[in-house]
Amino acid sequence: MTVTRGGAAVSKILIIGGTGYTGANVAAEAVARGHEVTSYSRSAPAAPVDGVTYTHGSAEDAAKLIPGQDAVVAALSPRGDLVGRLPGLYRDLAGASAAARARLIVIGGFSSLRSAPDGPRYAEGDVPERFRSEVRDMEAVREWLTGSAPDTLDWTLVSPAGGYGSWAAGERTGTYRVGGEVALFDEQGRSEISGADFALAVVDEIERDAHPRAHISIAY
């Protein structure tokens, strides 16, 4: 349910993987705008964000929290014991989101983007072995969303720039570009986005619903 406070729409947002790098940044951005934010993860955060409600449990139980939410941000990483399980988990989240009429924002990977309009996806290239399982799982999620997601599901798949991650946190600039399936690069050939500015773009998408049932990319 969406309510109004002080003239601004306030949404109930569930972030699955809310204590990870992306999830924590999105939680901070969303709660700063006055949204009601719930973070779901396997463990407590090292640095809780004031105003965020934290709850914990297994990934398989995340879908139970979706009823009553306006938007769901799926920000799990296909690593560790989630390798090979993420596509199935995200299908469950999609089904629950559709039933609850909640928007589903899936945080994808750079490798799912194309190098050119008619070019291959980076996932189709020579992916280093240590990243192959992650790339494979996220590509499976993308393929399912774009080809088999229920017609009643309002979803957006958001891929960050190539130079994105906790190792390149950067600073908030308040700016970003939105692209489609083709990766964005600046004039120097760099593809970058800070954690704070990526979160800004994600929360903007939640509020505006500007790209329903689409795969978009975010970079400077």
Buried (B, 14 or more C-beta within 10 A) or exposed (E): EEEEEEEEEBBBBBBBBBBBBBBBBBBBBBBBBBBBBBBBBBEEBEEBBEBBBBBEEEBEEBBEBBEEBBBBBBBBBBEEEBEEBBBBBBBBBBBBBBBBEBBBBBBBBBBBBBBEEEBEBBBEEEBEEEEEBBBBBBBBBBEBBBEEBEEEBBBBBBBBBBBBBEEEEBEEEEEBEBBBBBBBBEEEEEBBBBBBBBBBBBBBBBBEEEBEEBBBBBBB
